[in-house]
Each structure stands twice: as C-alpha cells, then as structure tokens.
Amino acid sequence: MAERRVNVGWPEGLHARPASIFVRAATAAGVPVTIAKAADGRAVNAASVLAVLGLGVRGGEEVVLASTADNAEAALDRLAKLVTEGLEELPETV
C-alpha cells in the first residue's frame, strides 16, 4: 500500500469547494484512493464528496492519502500536492 501524509493547505479545510476540487482530482486519478484524518484513521473513498465532507477536515490538519493499486505512486503525489498547496485545480503538468 502506498500512502502520503500531508497537511491540508486550504484554510477552510476540506469543505464545500475544496472538497469538490479534491474529489474531482481523486476521481480523475484513475486508481482507487482513500483519505483519512491522521488523528483517527477512519479512511473513506476519496472519490465521494459526501464521505470527504463527513470527515470534517480542517485547514492545517494532517490527512493520509492511500491506495493499494500497483501504479498509485504518481497519483498520490499529485493529490498530495493539491491538498498541501490548497490549489484551485491541479495543473496538467504536475
């Protein structure tokens, strides 16, 4: 299993718009990805906006992005960059 531990860069955390941006990127990753608050470890499907919102992740909190797919390393790197930097969208060149 591959995983990345990152701190959320969006000041408002993974709520509303940031959650939507993250879920779109996770869906586009092409591999199954989970996200969990590092503090409690309850992992949810990163492609589900309701599940991500349900985590109640705040800005600055540490999350764990994980995948069991063989080719997940690059996808997790891209998602980690998106979350850490609080980007409005993930550039195609990342």
Gaussian input, Z-matrix of N, CA and C with variables (Angstrom, degrees):
# hf/3-21g

backbone

0 1
 N
 C     1     B1
 C     2     B2     1     A1
 N     3     B3     2     A2     1     D1
 C     4     B4     3     A3     2     D2
 C     5     B5     4     A4     3     D3
 N     6     B6     5     A5     4     D4
 C     7     B7     6     A6     5     D5
 C     8     B8     7     A7     6     D6
 N     9     B9     8     A8     7     D7
 C    10    B10     9     A9     8     D8
 C    11    B11    10    A10     9     D9
 N    12    B12    11    A11    10    D10
 C    13    B13    12    A12    11    D11
 C    14    B14    13    A13    12    D12
 N    15    B15    14    A14    13    D13
 C    16    B16    15    A15    14    D14
 C    17    B17    16    A16    15    D15
 N    18    B18    17    A17    16    D16
 C    19    B19    18    A18    17    D17
 C    20    B20    19    A19    18    D18
 N    21    B21    20    A20    19    D19
 C    22    B22    21    A21    20    D20
 C    23    B23    22    A22    21    D21
 N    24    B24    23    A23    22    D22
 C    25    B25    24    A24    23    D23
 C    26    B26    25    A25    24    D24
 N    27    B27    26    A26    25    D25
 C    28    B28    27    A27    26    D26
 C    29    B29    28    A28    27    D27
 N    30    B30    29    A29    28    D28
 C    31    B31    30    A30    29    D29
 C    32    B32    31    A31    30    D30
 N    33    B33    32    A32    31    D31
 C    34    B34    33    A33    32    D32
 C    35    B35    34    A34    33    D33
 N    36    B36    35    A35    34    D34
 C    37    B37    36    A36    35    D35
 C    38    B38    37    A37    36    D36
 N    39    B39    38    A38    37    D37
 C    40    B40    39    A39    38    D38
 C    41    B41    40    A40    39    D39
 N    42    B42    41    A41    40    D40
 C    43    B43    42    A42    41    D41
 C    44    B44    43    A43    42    D42
 N    45    B45    44    A44    43    D43
 C    46    B46    45    A45    44    D44
 C    47    B47    46    A46    45    D45
 N    48    B48    47    A47    46    D46
 C    49    B49    48    A48    47    D47
 C    50    B50    49    A49    48    D48
 N    51    B51    50    A50    49    D49
 C    52    B52    51    A51    50    D50
 C    53    B53    52    A52    51    D51
 N    54    B54    53    A53    52    D52
 C    55    B55    54    A54    53    D53
 C    56    B56    55    A55    54    D54
 N    57    B57    56    A56    55    D55
 C    58    B58    57    A57    56    D56
 C    59    B59    58    A58    57    D57
 N    60    B60    59    A59    58    D58
 C    61    B61    60    A60    59    D59
 C    62    B62    61    A61    60    D60
 N    63    B63    62    A62    61    D61
 C    64    B64    63    A63    62    D62
 C    65    B65    64    A64    63    D63
 N    66    B66    65    A65    64    D64
 C    67    B67    66    A66    65    D65
 C    68    B68    67    A67    66    D66
 N    69    B69    68    A68    67    D67
 C    70    B70    69    A69    68    D68
 C    71    B71    70    A70    69    D69
 N    72    B72    71    A71    70    D70
 C    73    B73    72    A72    71    D71
 C    74    B74    73    A73    72    D72
 N    75    B75    74    A74    73    D73
 C    76    B76    75    A75    74    D74
 C    77    B77    76    A76    75    D75
 N    78    B78    77    A77    76    D76
 C    79    B79    78    A78    77    D77
 C    80    B80    79    A79    78    D78
 N    81    B81    80    A80    79    D79
 C    82    B82    81    A81    80    D80
 C    83    B83    82    A82    81    D81
 N    84    B84    83    A83    82    D82
 C    85    B85    84    A84    83    D83
 C    86    B86    85    A85    84    D84
 N    87    B87    86    A86    85    D85
 C    88    B88    87    A87    86    D86
 C    89    B89    88    A88    87    D87
 N    90    B90    89    A89    88    D88
 C    91    B91    90    A90    89    D89
 C    92    B92    91    A91    90    D90
 N    93    B93    92    A92    91    D91
 C    94    B94    93    A93    92    D92
 C    95    B95    94    A94    93    D93
 N    96    B96    95    A95    94    D94
 C    97    B97    96    A96    95    D95
 C    98    B98    97    A97    96    D96
 N    99    B99    98    A98    97    D97
 C   100   B100    99    A99    98    D98
 C   101   B101   100   A100    99    D99
 N   102   B102   101   A101   100   D100
 C   103   B103   102   A102   101   D101
 C   104   B104   103   A103   102   D102
 N   105   B105   104   A104   103   D103
 C   106   B106   105   A105   104   D104
 C   107   B107   106   A106   105   D105
 N   108   B108   107   A107   106   D106
 C   109   B109   108   A108   107   D107
 C   110   B110   109   A109   108   D108
 N   111   B111   110   A110   109   D109
 C   112   B112   111   A111   110   D110
 C   113   B113   112   A112   111   D111
 N   114   B114   113   A113   112   D112
 C   115   B115   114   A114   113   D113
 C   116   B116   115   A115   114   D114
 N   117   B117   116   A116   115   D115
 C   118   B118   117   A117   116   D116
 C   119   B119   118   A118   117   D117
 N   120   B120   119   A119   118   D118
 C   121   B121   120   A120   119   D119
 C   122   B122   121   A121   120   D120
 N   123   B123   122   A122   121   D121
 C   124   B124   123   A123   122   D122
 C   125   B125   124   A124   123   D123
 N   126   B126   125   A125   124   D124
 C   127   B127   126   A126   125   D125
 C   128   B128   127   A127   126   D126
 N   129   B129   128   A128   127   D127
 C   130   B130   129   A129   128   D128
 C   131   B131   130   A130   129   D129
 N   132   B132   131   A131   130   D130
 C   133   B133   132   A132   131   D131
 C   134   B134   133   A133   132   D132
 N   135   B135   134   A134   133   D133
 C   136   B136   135   A135   134   D134
 C   137   B137   136   A136   135   D135
 N   138   B138   137   A137   136   D136
 C   139   B139   138   A138   137   D137
 C   140   B140   139   A139   138   D138
 N   141   B141   140   A140   139   D139
 C   142   B142   141   A141   140   D140
 C   143   B143   142   A142   141   D141
 N   144   B144   143   A143   142   D142
 C   145   B145   144   A144   143   D143
 C   146   B146   145   A145   144   D144
 N   147   B147   146   A146   145   D145
 C   148   B148   147   A147   146   D146
 C   149   B149   148   A148   147   D147
 N   150   B150   149   A149   148   D148
 C   151   B151   150   A150   149   D149
 C   152   B152   151   A151   150   D150
 N   153   B153   152   A152   151   D151
 C   154   B154   153   A153   152   D152
 C   155   B155   154   A154   153   D153
 N   156   B156   155   A155   154   D154
 C   157   B157   156   A156   155   D155
 C   158   B158   157   A157   156   D156
 N   159   B159   158   A158   157   D157
 C   160   B160   159   A159   158   D158
 C   161   B161   160   A160   159   D159
 N   162   B162   161   A161   160   D160
 C   163   B163   162   A162   161   D161
 C   164   B164   163   A163   162   D162
 N   165   B165   164   A164   163   D163
 C   166   B166   165   A165   164   D164
 C   167   B167   166   A166   165   D165
 N   168   B168   167   A167   166   D166
 C   169   B169   168   A168   167   D167
 C   170   B170   169   A169   168   D168
 N   171   B171   170   A170   169   D169
 C   172   B172   171   A171   170   D170
 C   173   B173   172   A172   171   D171
 N   174   B174   173   A173   172   D172
 C   175   B175   174   A174   173   D173
 C   176   B176   175   A175   174   D174
 N   177   B177   176   A176   175   D175
 C   178   B178   177   A177   176   D176
 C   179   B179   178   A178   177   D177
 N   180   B180   179   A179   178   D178
 C   181   B181   180   A180   179   D179
 C   182   B182   181   A181   180   D180
 N   183   B183   182   A182   181   D181
 C   184   B184   183   A183   182   D182
 C   185   B185   184   A184   183   D183
 N   186   B186   185   A185   184   D184
 C   187   B187   186   A186   185   D185
 C   188   B188   187   A187   186   D186
 N   189   B189   188   A188   187   D187
 C   190   B190   189   A189   188   D188
 C   191   B191   190   A190   189   D189
 N   192   B192   191   A191   190   D190
 C   193   B193   192   A192   191   D191
 C   194   B194   193   A193   192   D192
 N   195   B195   194   A194   193   D193
 C   196   B196   195   A195   194   D194
 C   197   B197   196   A196   195   D195
 N   198   B198   197   A197   196   D196
 C   199   B199   198   A198   197   D197
 C   200   B200   199   A199   198   D198
 N   201   B201   200   A200   199   D199
 C   202   B202   201   A201   200   D200
 C   203   B203   202   A202   201   D201
 N   204   B204   203   A203   202   D202
 C   205   B205   204   A204   203   D203
 C   206   B206   205   A205   204   D204
 N   207   B207   206   A206   205   D205
 C   208   B208   207   A207   206   D206
 C   209   B209   208   A208   207   D207
 N   210   B210   209   A209   208   D208
 C   211   B211   210   A210   209   D209
 C   212   B212   211   A211   210   D210
 N   213   B213   212   A212   211   D211
 C   214   B214   213   A213   212   D212
 C   215   B215   214   A214   213   D213
 N   216   B216   215   A215   214   D214
 C   217   B217   216   A216   215   D215
 C   218   B218   217   A217   216   D216
 N   219   B219   218   A218   217   D217
 C   220   B220   219   A219   218   D218
 C   221   B221   220   A220   219   D219
 N   222   B222   221   A221   220   D220
 C   223   B223   222   A222   221   D221
 C   224   B224   223   A223   222   D222
 N   225   B225   224   A224   223   D223
 C   226   B226   225   A225   224   D224
 C   227   B227   226   A226   225   D225
 N   228   B228   227   A227   226   D226
 C   229   B229   228   A228   227   D227
 C   230   B230   229   A229   228   D228
 N   231   B231   230   A230   229   D229
 C   232   B232   231   A231   230   D230
 C   233   B233   232   A232   231   D231
 N   234   B234   233   A233   232   D232
 C   235   B235   234   A234   233   D233
 C   236   B236   235   A235   234   D234
 N   237   B237   236   A236   235   D235
 C   238   B238   237   A237   236   D236
 C   239   B239   238   A238   237   D237
 N   240   B240   239   A239   238   D238
 C   241   B241   240   A240   239   D239
 C   242   B242   241   A241   240   D240
 N   243   B243   242   A242   241   D241
 C   244   B244   243   A243   242   D242
 C   245   B245   244   A244   243   D243
 N   246   B246   245   A245   244   D244
 C   247   B247   246   A246   245   D245
 C   248   B248   247   A247   246   D246
 N   249   B249   248   A248   247   D247
 C   250   B250   249   A249   248   D248
 C   251   B251   250   A250   249   D249
 N   252   B252   251   A251   250   D250
 C   253   B253   252   A252   251   D251
 C   254   B254   253   A253   252   D252
 N   255   B255   254   A254   253   D253
 C   256   B256   255   A255   254   D254
 C   257   B257   256   A256   255   D255
 N   258   B258   257   A257   256   D256
 C   259   B259   258   A258   257   D257
 C   260   B260   259   A259   258   D258
 N   261   B261   260   A260   259   D259
 C   262   B262   261   A261   260   D260
 C   263   B263   262   A262   261   D261
 N   264   B264   263   A263   262   D262
 C   265   B265   264   A264   263   D263
 C   266   B266   265   A265   264   D264
 N   267   B267   266   A266   265   D265
 C   268   B268   267   A267   266   D266
 C   269   B269   268   A268   267   D267
 N   270   B270   269   A269   268   D268
 C   271   B271   270   A270   269   D269
 C   272   B272   271   A271   270   D270
 N   273   B273   272   A272   271   D271
 C   274   B274   273   A273   272   D272
 C   275   B275   274   A274   273   D273
 N   276   B276   275   A275   274   D274
 C   277   B277   276   A276   275   D275
 C   278   B278   277   A277   276   D276
 N   279   B279   278   A278   277   D277
 C   280   B280   279   A279   278   D278
 C   281   B281   280   A280   279   D279

   B1=1.4496
   B2=1.5231
   B3=1.3135
   B4=1.4643
   B5=1.5194
   B6=1.3258
   B7=1.4550
   B8=1.5145
   B9=1.3256
   B10=1.4596
   B11=1.5247
   B12=1.3228
   B13=1.4660
   B14=1.5181
   B15=1.3201
   B16=1.4628
   B17=1.5294
   B18=1.3269
   B19=1.4530
   B20=1.5219
   B21=1.3186
   B22=1.4615
   B23=1.5270
   B24=1.3255
   B25=1.4598
   B26=1.5176
   B27=1.3311
   B28=1.4600
   B29=1.5239
   B30=1.3293
   B31=1.4707
   B32=1.5272
   B33=1.3278
   B34=1.4639
   B35=1.5295
   B36=1.3183
   B37=1.4613
   B38=1.5213
   B39=1.3081
   B40=1.4657
   B41=1.5242
   B42=1.3197
   B43=1.4539
   B44=1.5151
   B45=1.3047
   B46=1.4629
   B47=1.5328
   B48=1.3184
   B49=1.4692
   B50=1.5357
   B51=1.3378
   B52=1.4692
   B53=1.5311
   B54=1.3200
   B55=1.4662
   B56=1.5231
   B57=1.3268
   B58=1.4584
   B59=1.5320
   B60=1.3194
   B61=1.4721
   B62=1.5277
   B63=1.3296
   B64=1.4601
   B65=1.5252
   B66=1.3229
   B67=1.4691
   B68=1.5252
   B69=1.3305
   B70=1.4780
   B71=1.5218
   B72=1.3290
   B73=1.4648
   B74=1.5265
   B75=1.3248
   B76=1.4645
   B77=1.5212
   B78=1.3214
   B79=1.4676
   B80=1.5238
   B81=1.3281
   B82=1.4687
   B83=1.5251
   B84=1.3236
   B85=1.4705
   B86=1.5170
   B87=1.3240
   B88=1.4653
   B89=1.5142
   B90=1.3148
   B91=1.4639
   B92=1.5285
   B93=1.3290
   B94=1.4602
   B95=1.5302
   B96=1.3234
   B97=1.4624
   B98=1.5256
   B99=1.3165
   B100=1.4563
   B101=1.5192
   B102=1.3368
   B103=1.4555
   B104=1.5234
   B105=1.3211
   B106=1.4598
   B107=1.5173
   B108=1.3356
   B109=1.4544
   B110=1.5214
   B111=1.3097
   B112=1.4568
   B113=1.5297
   B114=1.3255
   B115=1.4652
   B116=1.5174
   B117=1.3419
   B118=1.4712
   B119=1.5217
   B120=1.3191
   B121=1.4547
   B122=1.5151
   B123=1.3308
   B124=1.4657
   B125=1.5226
   B126=1.3215
   B127=1.4616
   B128=1.5230
   B129=1.3433
   B130=1.4596
   B131=1.5235
   B132=1.3104
   B133=1.4601
   B134=1.5272
   B135=1.3235
   B136=1.4587
   B137=1.5210
   B138=1.3199
   B139=1.4630
   B140=1.5258
   B141=1.3256
   B142=1.4568
   B143=1.5257
   B144=1.3203
   B145=1.4584
   B146=1.5253
   B147=1.3133
   B148=1.4573
   B149=1.5290
   B150=1.3202
   B151=1.4620
   B152=1.5292
   B153=1.3259
   B154=1.4730
   B155=1.5267
   B156=1.3177
   B157=1.4625
   B158=1.5287
   B159=1.3324
   B160=1.4549
   B161=1.5215
   B162=1.3241
   B163=1.4632
   B164=1.5285
   B165=1.3333
   B166=1.4648
   B167=1.5140
   B168=1.3277
   B169=1.4587
   B170=1.5299
   B171=1.3186
   B172=1.4664
   B173=1.5238
   B174=1.3133
   B175=1.4587
   B176=1.5196
   B177=1.3222
   B178=1.4528
   B179=1.5157
   B180=1.3370
   B181=1.4622
   B182=1.5287
   B183=1.3217
   B184=1.4602
   B185=1.5194
   B186=1.3405
   B187=1.4556
   B188=1.5188
   B189=1.3216
   B190=1.4615
   B191=1.5172
   B192=1.3168
   B193=1.4660
   B194=1.5188
   B195=1.3227
   B196=1.4632
   B197=1.5204
   B198=1.3379
   B199=1.4562
   B200=1.5229
   B201=1.3142
   B202=1.4627
   B203=1.5216
   B204=1.3200
   B205=1.4681
   B206=1.5272
   B207=1.3202
   B208=1.4673
   B209=1.5236
   B210=1.3097
   B211=1.4621
   B212=1.5321
   B213=1.3201
   B214=1.4688
   B215=1.5261
   B216=1.3054
   B217=1.4700
   B218=1.5323
   B219=1.3132
   B220=1.4691
   B221=1.5238
   B222=1.3269
   B223=1.4644
   B224=1.5211
   B225=1.3189
   B226=1.4587
   B227=1.5229
   B228=1.3235
   B229=1.4619
   B230=1.5314
   B231=1.3226
   B232=1.4663
   B233=1.5320
   B234=1.3236
   B235=1.4636
   B236=1.5283
   B237=1.3172
   B238=1.4629
   B239=1.5251
   B240=1.3204
   B241=1.4674
   B242=1.5265
   B243=1.3027
   B244=1.4647
   B245=1.5253
   B246=1.3215
   B247=1.4648
   B248=1.5284
   B249=1.3048
   B250=1.4626
   B251=1.5226
   B252=1.3135
   B253=1.4601
   B254=1.5199
   B255=1.3366
   B256=1.4522
   B257=1.5144
   B258=1.3196
   B259=1.4699
   B260=1.5105
   B261=1.3138
   B262=1.4637
   B263=1.5282
   B264=1.2994
   B265=1.4659
   B266=1.5037
   B267=1.3109
   B268=1.4426
   B269=1.5187
   B270=1.3458
   B271=1.4579
   B272=1.5263
   B273=1.3036
   B274=1.4715
   B275=1.5159
   B276=1.3282
   B277=1.4547
   B278=1.5210
   B279=1.3263
   B280=1.4688
   B281=1.5058
   A1=109.19
   A2=114.87
   A3=120.95
   A4=108.39
   A5=116.19
   A6=118.75
   A7=111.26
   A8=114.44
   A9=122.81
   A10=107.63
   A11=117.48
   A12=123.10
   A13=106.85
   A14=116.07
   A15=121.09
   A16=110.39
   A17=115.07
   A18=120.62
   A19=108.72
   A20=116.42
   A21=122.48
   A22=109.99
   A23=115.92
   A24=122.05
   A25=114.77
   A26=118.27
   A27=119.92
   A28=108.02
   A29=119.13
   A30=120.61
   A31=112.93
   A32=117.16
   A33=121.03
   A34=112.48
   A35=117.85
   A36=121.87
   A37=111.28
   A38=116.34
   A39=121.31
   A40=109.68
   A41=115.58
   A42=123.00
   A43=108.63
   A44=116.86
   A45=125.35
   A46=112.99
   A47=117.46
   A48=120.97
   A49=113.02
   A50=120.12
   A51=118.69
   A52=112.86
   A53=117.20
   A54=119.68
   A55=110.25
   A56=116.46
   A57=120.88
   A58=111.33
   A59=116.56
   A60=121.59
   A61=109.69
   A62=116.03
   A63=120.27
   A64=111.80
   A65=117.30
   A66=121.44
   A67=110.75
   A68=117.74
   A69=119.88
   A70=110.63
   A71=117.19
   A72=121.11
   A73=110.93
   A74=117.63
   A75=120.98
   A76=110.83
   A77=116.77
   A78=121.28
   A79=110.24
   A80=116.24
   A81=121.20
   A82=112.91
   A83=117.54
   A84=121.13
   A85=112.80
   A86=117.04
   A87=119.91
   A88=114.77
   A89=117.55
   A90=122.11
   A91=107.91
   A92=117.68
   A93=118.90
   A94=110.59
   A95=116.10
   A96=121.79
   A97=108.27
   A98=115.85
   A99=120.77
   A100=108.67
   A101=115.13
   A102=121.39
   A103=107.23
   A104=115.57
   A105=121.40
   A106=109.24
   A107=116.87
   A108=120.59
   A109=106.05
   A110=117.49
   A111=120.40
   A112=111.07
   A113=116.59
   A114=120.86
   A115=113.52
   A116=117.96
   A117=118.44
   A118=114.20
   A119=118.54
   A120=121.60
   A121=117.24
   A122=118.65
   A123=121.06
   A124=108.77
   A125=116.97
   A126=122.30
   A127=110.97
   A128=115.18
   A129=121.67
   A130=108.98
   A131=115.42
   A132=122.34
   A133=109.50
   A134=116.83
   A135=121.79
   A136=112.66
   A137=118.24
   A138=121.71
   A139=112.24
   A140=117.97
   A141=122.48
   A142=110.14
   A143=117.06
   A144=120.01
   A145=111.24
   A146=118.25
   A147=120.18
   A148=111.52
   A149=116.92
   A150=120.91
   A151=110.71
   A152=116.34
   A153=120.61
   A154=110.31
   A155=117.48
   A156=120.74
   A157=111.01
   A158=115.85
   A159=121.54
   A160=114.25
   A161=117.30
   A162=120.28
   A163=111.76
   A164=116.72
   A165=120.12
   A166=113.66
   A167=116.88
   A168=121.61
   A169=110.31
   A170=116.01
   A171=122.10
   A172=110.61
   A173=115.25
   A174=120.54
   A175=110.76
   A176=116.71
   A177=122.43
   A178=115.07
   A179=117.99
   A180=120.23
   A181=110.29
   A182=115.33
   A183=121.11
   A184=109.76
   A185=115.41
   A186=121.76
   A187=109.25
   A188=115.09
   A189=121.56
   A190=107.90
   A191=116.12
   A192=122.95
   A193=106.24
   A194=117.37
   A195=119.56
   A196=111.63
   A197=114.87
   A198=121.42
   A199=109.29
   A200=115.01
   A201=120.47
   A202=111.99
   A203=117.17
   A204=121.10
   A205=110.45
   A206=115.73
   A207=121.17
   A208=112.94
   A209=117.72
   A210=121.68
   A211=112.19
   A212=117.34
   A213=121.56
   A214=114.54
   A215=118.88
   A216=121.22
   A217=113.07
   A218=117.50
   A219=120.78
   A220=111.16
   A221=116.59
   A222=120.52
   A223=110.54
   A224=117.75
   A225=120.65
   A226=111.71
   A227=117.16
   A228=120.19
   A229=110.63
   A230=116.58
   A231=121.13
   A232=111.07
   A233=117.08
   A234=120.70
   A235=110.84
   A236=117.50
   A237=120.83
   A238=110.63
   A239=116.70
   A240=120.79
   A241=110.22
   A242=117.06
   A243=122.01
   A244=110.66
   A245=117.23
   A246=122.18
   A247=111.25
   A248=117.05
   A249=121.53
   A250=112.41
   A251=116.37
   A252=120.58
   A253=113.05
   A254=117.24
   A255=120.18
   A256=112.50
   A257=116.17
   A258=121.52
   A259=111.88
   A260=116.40
   A261=121.66
   A262=111.02
   A263=116.18
   A264=122.30
   A265=107.14
   A266=116.37
   A267=121.57
   A268=109.42
   A269=117.77
   A270=119.53
   A271=110.93
   A272=115.83
   A273=120.48
   A274=112.63
   A275=117.84
   A276=121.25
   A277=113.27
   A278=118.39
   A279=120.71
   A280=109.85
   D1=132.86
   D2=176.49
   D3=-98.77
   D4=143.36
   D5=177.17
   D6=-149.80
   D7=157.54
   D8=176.01
   D9=-132.14
   D10=132.52
   D11=174.29
   D12=-105.44
   D13=121.19
   D14=-177.02
   D15=-139.48
   D16=156.67
   D17=173.90
   D18=-96.81
   D19=139.12
   D20=-176.88
   D21=-71.22
   D22=123.78
   D23=-177.21
   D24=-87.77
   D25=-14.94
   D26=177.32
   D27=-74.91
   D28=125.98
   D29=-179.15
   D30=-57.25
   D31=-35.27
   D32=-179.15
   D33=-85.35
   D34=1.09
   D35=179.78
   D36=77.82
   D37=-158.96
   D38=-179.82
   D39=-92.97
   D40=68.89
   D41=179.70
   D42=-123.99
   D43=145.90
   D44=174.89
   D45=45.47
   D46=-110.27
   D47=-174.18
   D48=-60.77
   D49=-49.37
   D50=178.50
   D51=-58.60
   D52=-38.94
   D53=178.58
   D54=-63.18
   D55=-41.43
   D56=178.67
   D57=-62.95
   D58=-42.94
   D59=178.13
   D60=-61.72
   D61=-46.30
   D62=-179.25
   D63=-63.23
   D64=-45.56
   D65=-178.34
   D66=-63.22
   D67=-41.50
   D68=176.95
   D69=-59.88
   D70=-43.35
   D71=179.59
   D72=-66.99
   D73=-40.08
   D74=179.32
   D75=-65.40
   D76=-39.24
   D77=178.15
   D78=-65.47
   D79=-41.09
   D80=-179.13
   D81=-73.06
   D82=-13.69
   D83=-176.77
   D84=-62.05
   D85=-26.83
   D86=177.42
   D87=82.74
   D88=2.38
   D89=176.13
   D90=-134.61
   D91=151.12
   D92=177.45
   D93=-68.89
   D94=131.08
   D95=-178.08
   D96=-130.89
   D97=142.33
   D98=172.48
   D99=-115.95
   D100=158.45
   D101=175.09
   D102=-133.01
   D103=142.26
   D104=178.76
   D105=-144.02
   D106=149.00
   D107=168.70
   D108=-70.12
   D109=130.78
   D110=-179.09
   D111=-61.08
   D112=-30.19
   D113=-177.15
   D114=-67.35
   D115=-33.58
   D116=-177.53
   D117=-118.23
   D118=-17.05
   D119=173.79
   D120=74.74
   D121=2.95
   D122=179.44
   D123=-74.44
   D124=105.65
   D125=-176.92
   D126=-86.60
   D127=139.28
   D128=177.17
   D129=-129.27
   D130=163.43
   D131=177.79
   D132=-65.37
   D133=119.86
   D134=-178.23
   D135=-70.14
   D136=-12.23
   D137=179.54
   D138=-92.90
   D139=6.10
   D140=179.98
   D141=-112.30
   D142=112.33
   D143=-178.03
   D144=-63.10
   D145=-37.79
   D146=179.01
   D147=-65.07
   D148=-40.24
   D149=178.72
   D150=-65.74
   D151=-43.73
   D152=179.85
   D153=-64.42
   D154=-45.26
   D155=177.89
   D156=-61.16
   D157=-36.71
   D158=-179.37
   D159=-63.79
   D160=-20.66
   D161=177.88
   D162=-69.85
   D163=-28.04
   D164=-179.26
   D165=64.95
   D166=40.88
   D167=-177.91
   D168=-74.80
   D169=129.85
   D170=179.45
   D171=-100.61
   D172=160.88
   D173=176.97
   D174=-56.39
   D175=136.20
   D176=178.98
   D177=86.85
   D178=-14.56
   D179=179.58
   D180=-71.53
   D181=150.65
   D182=177.87
   D183=-86.26
   D184=133.71
   D185=174.79
   D186=-123.56
   D187=159.76
   D188=177.74
   D189=-117.15
   D190=120.29
   D191=174.35
   D192=-99.29
   D193=131.71
   D194=-176.37
   D195=-144.42
   D196=155.51
   D197=175.95
   D198=-155.50
   D199=145.93
   D200=176.47
   D201=-98.88
   D202=-0.79
   D203=-179.83
   D204=-67.43
   D205=146.47
   D206=-178.88
   D207=-63.18
   D208=-34.18
   D209=-174.91
   D210=-107.59
   D211=37.37
   D212=-172.64
   D213=-87.58
   D214=-15.24
   D215=-173.66
   D216=-54.11
   D217=-51.06
   D218=-177.63
   D219=-65.48
   D220=-40.73
   D221=179.29
   D222=-63.01
   D223=-43.04
   D224=178.92
   D225=-66.60
   D226=-36.14
   D227=176.34
   D228=-61.73
   D229=-43.80
   D230=180.00
   D231=-64.81
   D232=-44.86
   D233=179.60
   D234=-66.53
   D235=-38.10
   D236=178.85
   D237=-62.75
   D238=-40.61
   D239=177.95
   D240=-63.66
   D241=-44.62
   D242=179.35
   D243=-58.19
   D244=-48.87
   D245=-176.74
   D246=-69.11
   D247=-45.91
   D248=-177.43
   D249=-63.36
   D250=-42.51
   D251=-176.09
   D252=-89.65
   D253=-6.75
   D254=179.59
   D255=59.82
   D256=43.01
   D257=-176.58
   D258=-70.92
   D259=152.58
   D260=176.21
   D261=-77.40
   D262=-26.35
   D263=174.28
   D264=-160.21
   D265=161.60
   D266=-179.14
   D267=-92.16
   D268=116.59
   D269=178.74
   D270=-60.03
   D271=145.25
   D272=-179.18
   D273=-62.77
   D274=-26.11
   D275=-175.04
   D276=-86.07
   D277=-3.21
   D278=-177.97
   D279=-78.28

